[in-house]
Amino acid sequence: MKRWVHFARWSLLALAVGPLCGYVTVLFKRMATVSADALYRTTGTYYFLLPIAGAALVAVLYFFLPAASGEGMPAYVRALGRTGERLTLRVTVAKFFSAGAVLASGGSGGMVGPVARITAGLGQDVGNVFRKLGLEAAVVRRAAICGAAGGISAVLAAPVAGALFAVEILYADGINYEDVFPALLSSGAAFLVVYTRPDYQPFLGELERTGELSLEFLPAMIVVAIAATLFGAFFCRFFTFVHGWMRRRVPRLSMRCLFGAVFVVVTAALFGRTVLGAGTAFIRDVVAGGLPEVTGAATAEINPARIAWILLLLAAGKMLATTFTVGSGLSAGLTYPSVLIGAALGSAGARLAGVPVASNLETQYAFAACGISAVLASVMNIPLTSAILVAELFGINQSVPGIIGSVVAYSLARHVVIYRYE
């Protein structure tokens, strides 16, 4: 009987937190994307200058609430064990608007980190209510995990990977299964909130299926996994260097954000505007074997080797723009850029390996899946989440390339992680 009561309590908690965080995530995504589209249409050629305007706006907020700055995931990890800090409601609200403003104004980054911090904070607040009703103290921690799982699931439209992400990121080695099962229930509930909406779209869009996964390209896929892992490890070290250099040279947070935004604008001028913002459309174009803002017919006329070099340059540009955005203290995530970089590296590998992309998209998806898994696992040290996320995004038939990428990354780069928790 005691076990059933325990099960009922955690189930009730997860089902209370998950839908709430799902709706909040939908609202955040809508605010960021609609604002970004409106600003892009109205500013025209001045769009390149928007990151500076966005940085100036949020710098005022950071002056009063510096805890609202940064990526978001480190604050979540610190609160869930490293330092035990509280995820206060006012910082949660400030994070919601500051991250939305950064992404809408073209700051380079994703939504997962900020959303994890926002929804973990909401989950912790719900847990405090349950605590006052007589539940044990562990309910607050478990509720925060359920919140992060629900938010990540709603962003990526991947309920299993969302739950594992929220748990695996907390531990250097292994996971706690007592955290996993409530997180899965909350993540599933949040996903249903997103999935049942009339405007629902999978994270990668509707993937066209042509051709079959060809095993003759398996050696090339392993090479891509190794290259993507090394790129991910370099991304970690470069980000750490720039973040530390900026903190030393420009100790005032508000000025550092403006400084970083200027570098983002310069990067966009060199690599193109596609390196700005969250880059969801960018990811979908690259996964499908194309180039951002280039039609399929036009892409088919470009030499495959040239496409590969363009993709490699775009991956480098996205790494630079994201590093200057997040490394300066602006609020944006690192997961979307890691997915984009991995997809670009994988797609470049497919072109160099001679994959007939136009007639065999399944093999193109395999290369992209392998690259995404390898970069995510090497950047964030979440190999299990990376492999499962790829299977959820691409389908179970692409699970083997995801496994290859995550295993190679974990074997070669498990000692490297982009986050700092001090």
C-alpha positions as CSV (number, residue, x, y, z in Angstrom):
1,M,0.0,0.0,0.0
2,K,2.8,2.4,0.9
3,R,4.4,1.9,-2.6
4,W,1.1,2.8,-4.3
5,V,0.8,6.0,-2.2
6,H,4.3,6.9,-3.2
7,F,3.6,6.2,-6.8
8,A,0.4,8.3,-6.7
9,R,2.2,11.2,-5.1
10,W,4.9,11.4,-7.8
11,S,2.4,10.8,-10.6
12,L,0.2,13.6,-9.4
13,L,3.3,15.9,-9.1
14,A,4.5,15.1,-12.6
15,L,1.0,15.5,-14.1
16,A,0.7,18.9,-12.4
17,V,4.0,20.2,-13.6
18,G,4.2,18.7,-17.1
19,P,1.2,20.4,-18.8
20,L,2.0,23.7,-17.1
21,C,5.5,23.7,-18.4
22,G,4.3,22.6,-21.8
23,Y,1.9,25.6,-22.1
24,V,4.6,28.0,-20.9
25,T,7.1,26.6,-23.4
26,V,4.6,27.0,-26.2
27,L,4.1,30.7,-25.2
28,F,7.8,31.3,-25.1
29,K,8.4,29.8,-28.5
30,R,5.5,31.8,-29.9
31,M,6.8,35.0,-28.4
32,A,10.3,34.5,-29.7
33,T,9.5,33.3,-33.2
34,V,6.7,35.8,-33.9
35,S,8.8,38.7,-32.6
36,A,11.8,37.5,-34.7
37,D,9.7,37.3,-37.9
38,A,8.1,40.7,-37.3
39,L,11.5,42.3,-36.7
40,Y,13.1,40.6,-39.7
41,R,10.3,41.9,-42.0
42,T,10.3,45.5,-40.7
43,T,14.0,46.1,-40.3
44,G,15.2,44.9,-43.7
45,T,18.9,45.5,-44.3
46,Y,19.2,46.8,-40.7
47,Y,18.5,43.3,-39.4
48,F,22.2,42.9,-38.8
49,L,22.1,45.6,-36.1
50,L,19.3,44.0,-34.1
51,P,21.6,41.9,-31.9
52,I,23.1,45.2,-30.5
53,A,19.7,46.6,-29.8
54,G,18.5,43.4,-28.1
55,A,21.7,43.3,-26.0
56,A,21.2,46.9,-24.9
57,L,17.6,46.1,-23.9
58,V,18.4,43.1,-21.8
59,A,21.5,44.7,-20.3
60,V,19.2,47.0,-18.4
61,L,17.4,44.0,-17.0
62,Y,20.6,42.2,-16.2
63,F,21.7,45.3,-14.2
64,F,18.9,44.7,-11.7
65,L,18.8,40.8,-12.0
66,P,22.2,39.5,-13.2
67,A,21.0,35.9,-12.4
68,A,18.7,36.2,-15.4
69,S,21.7,36.2,-17.7
70,G,23.5,33.3,-19.3
71,E,22.5,30.1,-20.9
72,G,20.2,28.6,-18.2
73,M,21.3,25.0,-17.9
74,P,24.2,25.7,-15.5
75,A,21.7,27.4,-13.1
76,Y,19.5,24.4,-13.3
77,V,22.3,22.0,-12.5
78,R,23.6,24.1,-9.6
79,A,20.2,24.3,-8.1
80,L,19.7,20.5,-8.4
81,G,22.7,19.6,-6.4
82,R,25.9,21.5,-7.0
83,T,25.1,24.5,-4.7
84,G,21.4,24.0,-4.0
85,E,20.6,27.6,-5.0
86,R,16.9,28.5,-5.4
87,L,15.3,29.1,-8.7
88,T,13.4,32.2,-7.7
89,L,10.2,33.2,-9.5
90,R,11.4,36.8,-10.3
91,V,14.5,35.4,-12.1
92,T,12.3,32.8,-13.9
93,V,10.0,35.6,-15.2
94,A,13.1,37.8,-16.1
95,K,14.6,34.8,-17.9
96,F,11.5,34.3,-19.9
97,F,11.5,37.8,-21.3
98,S,15.3,38.3,-21.6
99,A,15.9,35.1,-23.5
100,G,12.9,35.8,-25.8
101,A,14.3,39.3,-26.5
102,V,17.8,38.0,-27.3
103,L,16.5,35.3,-29.7
104,A,14.0,37.7,-31.3
105,S,16.6,40.3,-31.9
106,G,18.9,37.8,-33.7
107,G,21.2,36.7,-30.9
108,S,22.7,33.3,-31.9
109,G,21.5,30.5,-29.7
110,G,18.7,28.1,-28.9
111,M,15.7,27.7,-26.6
112,V,16.5,24.6,-24.7
113,G,18.8,26.1,-22.0
114,P,16.6,29.1,-21.2
115,V,13.5,26.9,-21.3
116,A,15.0,24.4,-18.9
117,R,15.8,27.1,-16.4
118,I,12.3,28.7,-16.8
119,T,10.4,25.5,-16.5
120,A,12.6,24.1,-13.7
121,G,11.9,27.2,-11.7
122,L,8.1,26.8,-12.3
123,G,8.4,23.2,-11.3
124,Q,10.2,24.1,-8.1
125,D,7.5,26.6,-7.3
126,V,4.8,23.8,-7.7
127,G,7.0,21.5,-5.6
128,N,7.0,24.1,-2.8
129,V,3.2,24.1,-2.8
130,F,3.2,20.3,-2.6
131,R,5.8,20.5,0.2
132,K,3.4,22.8,2.2
133,L,0.7,20.1,1.8
134,G,2.9,17.7,3.8
135,L,5.0,15.9,1.2
136,E,8.7,15.1,1.9
137,A,11.4,17.7,1.1
138,A,12.6,15.7,-1.9
139,V,9.4,16.8,-3.7
140,V,10.9,20.2,-4.5
141,R,13.9,18.8,-6.3
142,R,11.9,16.2,-8.1
143,A,9.4,18.9,-9.3
144,A,12.2,21.0,-10.7
145,I,13.5,18.0,-12.7
146,C,9.9,17.3,-14.0
147,G,9.7,21.0,-15.0
148,A,12.9,20.9,-17.0
149,A,11.9,17.6,-18.6
150,G,8.6,19.0,-19.6
151,G,10.1,22.2,-21.1
152,I,12.8,20.4,-23.1
153,S,10.3,17.8,-24.4
154,A,8.0,20.6,-25.6
155,V,10.8,22.5,-27.3
156,L,12.3,19.4,-29.1
157,A,9.0,17.5,-29.5
158,A,10.9,14.5,-28.1
159,P,9.4,13.2,-24.8
160,V,11.8,10.4,-24.0
161,A,14.9,12.4,-24.9
162,G,13.5,15.5,-23.0
163,A,13.2,13.4,-19.8
164,L,16.6,11.9,-20.1
165,F,18.2,15.2,-20.9
166,A,16.9,16.8,-17.7
167,V,18.3,13.9,-15.7
168,E,21.5,13.0,-17.5
169,I,22.9,16.5,-17.5
170,L,22.9,16.4,-13.7
171,Y,25.4,13.6,-13.4
172,A,28.9,13.1,-14.8
173,D,28.5,9.3,-14.9
174,G,25.2,7.4,-14.8
175,I,21.7,8.5,-14.0
176,N,19.3,8.2,-11.1
177,Y,16.3,6.2,-12.1
178,E,14.2,7.6,-9.3
179,D,14.5,10.9,-11.2
180,V,13.9,9.4,-14.6
181,F,10.4,8.0,-14.2
182,P,8.6,11.2,-12.8
183,A,10.5,13.1,-15.5
184,L,9.2,10.7,-18.2
185,L,5.6,11.2,-17.0
186,S,6.0,15.0,-16.9
187,S,7.8,15.1,-20.3
188,G,5.0,13.0,-21.9
189,A,2.3,15.2,-20.5
190,A,4.1,18.4,-21.8
191,F,4.6,16.7,-25.2
192,L,0.9,16.0,-25.5
193,V,0.2,19.7,-24.9
194,V,2.3,20.5,-27.9
195,Y,1.3,17.6,-30.1
196,T,-2.4,18.2,-29.7
197,R,-2.2,21.8,-30.9
198,P,-3.4,22.5,-34.5
199,D,-0.1,24.2,-35.4
200,Y,2.1,21.3,-34.2
201,Q,5.2,20.5,-36.3
202,P,8.0,18.0,-35.6
203,F,11.3,19.7,-34.7
204,L,12.8,18.7,-38.1
205,G,9.5,19.3,-40.0
206,E,8.0,16.5,-42.1
207,L,10.9,14.5,-43.5
208,E,10.6,13.3,-47.0
209,R,11.5,9.6,-47.4
210,T,13.4,8.5,-50.5
211,G,16.0,5.7,-51.0
212,E,17.3,3.4,-48.3
213,L,20.0,3.6,-45.7
214,S,23.1,2.2,-47.5
215,L,25.7,0.3,-45.4
216,E,28.5,1.0,-47.9
217,F,28.8,4.5,-46.4
218,L,29.3,3.1,-42.8
219,P,33.1,3.8,-42.8
220,A,32.5,7.3,-43.9
221,M,29.9,7.7,-41.2
222,I,32.4,6.7,-38.6
223,V,34.8,9.3,-39.9
224,V,32.1,11.9,-39.7
225,A,31.4,10.9,-36.1
226,I,35.1,11.3,-35.2
227,A,35.3,14.7,-37.0
228,A,32.1,15.9,-35.4
229,T,33.4,14.9,-32.0
230,L,36.7,16.7,-32.5
231,F,34.7,19.8,-33.6
232,G,32.5,19.6,-30.6
233,A,35.5,19.3,-28.3
234,F,37.0,22.4,-30.0
235,F,33.7,24.2,-29.6
236,C,33.9,23.5,-25.8
237,R,37.4,24.8,-25.4
238,F,36.9,27.8,-27.7
239,F,33.7,28.8,-25.8
240,T,35.5,28.4,-22.4
241,F,38.3,30.5,-23.6
242,V,36.1,33.3,-25.0
243,H,33.8,33.3,-21.9
244,G,36.8,33.6,-19.6
245,W,38.5,36.2,-21.7
246,M,35.4,38.4,-21.8
247,R,34.8,38.1,-18.0
248,R,38.4,39.2,-17.4
249,R,38.5,42.0,-19.9
250,V,35.0,43.3,-19.5
251,P,33.9,42.6,-15.9
252,R,30.7,44.6,-16.0
253,L,27.9,42.3,-17.3
254,S,25.9,45.0,-19.2
255,M,29.0,46.2,-21.1
256,R,30.1,42.6,-21.8
257,C,26.7,41.8,-23.4
258,L,27.0,44.8,-25.7
259,F,30.6,43.8,-26.5
260,G,29.5,40.3,-27.4
261,A,26.6,41.6,-29.6
262,V,29.1,43.7,-31.6
263,F,31.1,40.5,-32.3
264,V,27.9,38.7,-33.3
265,V,27.1,41.4,-35.8
266,V,30.6,41.2,-37.3
267,T,30.3,37.4,-37.5
268,A,26.9,37.7,-39.3
269,A,28.5,40.2,-41.8
270,L,31.2,37.7,-42.6
271,F,29.1,34.4,-42.7
272,G,25.6,35.7,-43.5
273,R,22.5,36.3,-41.5
274,T,21.7,32.6,-41.3
275,V,24.0,32.4,-38.3
276,L,21.7,34.7,-36.3
277,G,18.7,33.6,-34.2
278,A,17.7,30.1,-33.1
279,G,18.1,28.7,-36.6
280,T,15.2,26.2,-36.7
281,A,14.7,26.7,-40.5
282,F,18.5,26.5,-41.0
283,I,18.5,23.1,-39.3
284,R,15.7,21.8,-41.4
285,D,17.3,22.9,-44.6
286,V,20.6,21.3,-43.8
287,V,19.1,18.0,-42.6
288,A,17.2,17.8,-45.9
289,G,20.5,18.0,-47.7
290,G,20.1,21.6,-48.9
291,L,21.5,25.0,-48.0
292,P,19.8,27.8,-46.0
293,E,17.7,30.1,-48.2
294,V,18.6,28.2,-51.4
295,T,16.0,26.2,-53.3
296,G,16.4,22.5,-53.9
297,A,16.7,23.1,-57.6
298,A,19.5,25.6,-57.1
299,T,21.3,23.4,-54.7
300,A,21.3,20.5,-57.2
301,E,23.3,22.7,-59.6
302,I,26.1,23.4,-57.1
303,N,29.1,21.1,-57.0
304,P,28.8,18.7,-54.0
305,A,32.3,19.6,-52.8
306,R,31.4,23.3,-52.8
307,I,28.3,22.5,-50.9
308,A,30.3,20.7,-48.3
309,W,32.7,23.6,-47.8
310,I,29.8,26.0,-47.5
311,L,28.3,23.8,-44.8
312,L,31.6,23.7,-43.0
313,L,31.9,27.5,-43.1
314,L,28.3,27.9,-41.8
315,A,29.1,25.5,-38.9
316,A,32.1,27.6,-38.0
317,G,30.1,30.8,-38.3
318,K,27.3,29.4,-36.1
319,M,29.9,28.3,-33.5
320,L,31.4,31.9,-33.5
321,A,28.1,33.7,-33.3
322,T,26.8,31.4,-30.5
323,T,30.0,31.7,-28.5
324,F,29.9,35.5,-28.6
325,T,26.2,35.5,-27.7
326,V,26.2,33.1,-24.8
327,G,29.8,33.6,-23.8
328,S,29.1,37.3,-23.2
329,G,26.3,36.5,-20.8
330,L,23.3,37.0,-23.1
331,S,20.5,34.5,-22.5
332,A,20.3,31.9,-25.2
333,G,20.9,28.1,-25.4
334,L,23.6,25.9,-26.7
335,T,21.5,22.9,-27.8
336,Y,20.1,24.3,-31.0
337,P,23.5,25.5,-32.3
338,S,25.0,22.0,-31.4
339,V,22.3,20.3,-33.4
340,L,22.8,22.7,-36.3
341,I,26.5,22.3,-36.3
342,G,26.2,18.5,-36.1
343,A,23.7,18.5,-39.0
344,A,26.0,20.7,-41.1
345,L,29.0,18.5,-40.4
346,G,27.1,15.3,-41.2
347,S,25.6,16.7,-44.4
348,A,29.0,18.0,-45.5
349,G,30.4,14.4,-44.9
350,A,27.5,13.0,-47.0
351,R,28.4,15.3,-49.9
352,L,32.2,14.4,-49.7
353,A,31.4,10.7,-49.4
354,G,29.4,10.9,-52.7
355,V,25.9,10.2,-51.3
356,P,23.3,10.8,-54.0
357,V,21.3,13.1,-51.8
358,A,18.6,13.9,-54.3
359,S,17.6,10.2,-54.7
360,N,18.7,8.8,-51.3
361,L,17.6,11.1,-48.5
362,E,17.6,8.2,-46.0
363,T,21.4,8.0,-46.2
364,Q,21.7,11.8,-46.0
365,Y,19.6,11.7,-42.8
366,A,21.9,9.0,-41.5
367,F,24.9,11.3,-41.9
368,A,23.1,14.2,-40.3
369,A,21.9,12.1,-37.4
370,C,25.4,10.8,-36.8
371,G,26.8,14.4,-36.8
372,I,24.1,15.7,-34.5
373,S,24.5,12.9,-32.0
374,A,28.3,13.2,-31.9
375,V,28.3,17.0,-31.4
376,L,25.6,16.9,-28.8
377,A,27.3,14.1,-26.8
378,S,30.8,15.8,-27.0
379,V,29.6,19.3,-26.2
380,M,27.2,18.4,-23.3
381,N,28.3,14.9,-22.2
382,I,24.8,13.5,-22.7
383,P,25.5,10.4,-24.9
384,L,22.4,8.5,-24.0
385,T,20.1,11.5,-24.6
386,S,21.9,12.2,-27.9
387,A,21.3,8.7,-29.3
388,I,17.6,8.7,-28.2
389,L,17.0,12.2,-29.4
390,V,18.2,11.3,-32.9
391,A,15.9,8.2,-33.0
392,E,12.9,10.4,-31.9
393,L,13.7,13.2,-34.4
394,F,14.5,11.0,-37.5
395,G,12.8,7.8,-36.8
396,I,13.9,4.4,-35.4
397,N,15.6,3.5,-38.7
398,Q,18.2,6.2,-38.0
399,S,19.0,5.0,-34.5
400,V,22.2,3.2,-35.5
401,P,23.9,6.3,-36.9
402,G,22.9,8.1,-33.7
403,I,24.4,5.3,-31.6
404,I,27.6,5.5,-33.6
405,G,27.9,9.3,-33.0
406,S,27.2,9.1,-29.3
407,V,29.5,6.2,-28.6
408,V,32.4,7.7,-30.5
409,A,31.8,11.1,-28.8
410,Y,31.6,9.5,-25.3
411,S,34.7,7.5,-26.0
412,L,36.8,10.4,-27.2
413,A,35.5,13.5,-25.4
414,R,33.7,12.5,-22.2
415,H,36.2,14.5,-20.2
416,V,35.1,17.7,-22.0
417,V,31.9,19.7,-21.3
418,I,30.9,23.2,-22.4
419,Y,29.1,24.1,-19.2
420,R,30.7,25.6,-16.1
421,Y,28.9,25.2,-12.8
422,E,30.9,27.4,-10.5
